[in-house]
């Protein structure tokens, strides 16, 4: 059984951060020079990962998934350990110093994350309801596909044995196996919302 895992978009749960503008520019330049970055499974060069995230909001508690406004999400050590217990040495993690609003570093280590299991070919296009926002109702290729969570179907043979994947890199949407979802919930990680995926 597979699940869509949407990261929350509710502002009151989302601390905000600043990162070095020079590194942010490097990341944007990398995207421009590598237009397929959203759909390949290549690690990013280390220079596009900011070394520090500085909190700008007043949130006192930080979740296990942080957004930074750059290419990646920041994952806590707890989240990283869960992912690597299922898929060791598969994804890319780069340490990042998270500085709280008070100016002190977090006790919990955080890591920038790139999912190296981009599986846009696992979508069953015949069984899914997909559209292009510029041309509603038209079936299109993955780079312009948009879908509602309950309208997506995936090919079971493509996702069997996988635990954490996506169909596009730069997105708020992740995909979990039943086993990964259960462990994330068991360890109390919050701010993820789940929708069951149809498998065909």
Protein Blocks (a to p, Z undefined) as FASTA:
>chain_A
ZZdddddfbfklmccddddfklmmmmmmmmmmmmmlmmmccdcdfklpcfbdcdfbfcfb
dcfbdcehiabdcddfklmmmmmmmmghkbccdddddddfkopacfbdcdddddfbdcfk
lpcfklpccddfklghiacdfklgccdfklcccdfklmgoiabdcfbfbbcbdcddfklm
mmmmmnopghiacdddddZZ
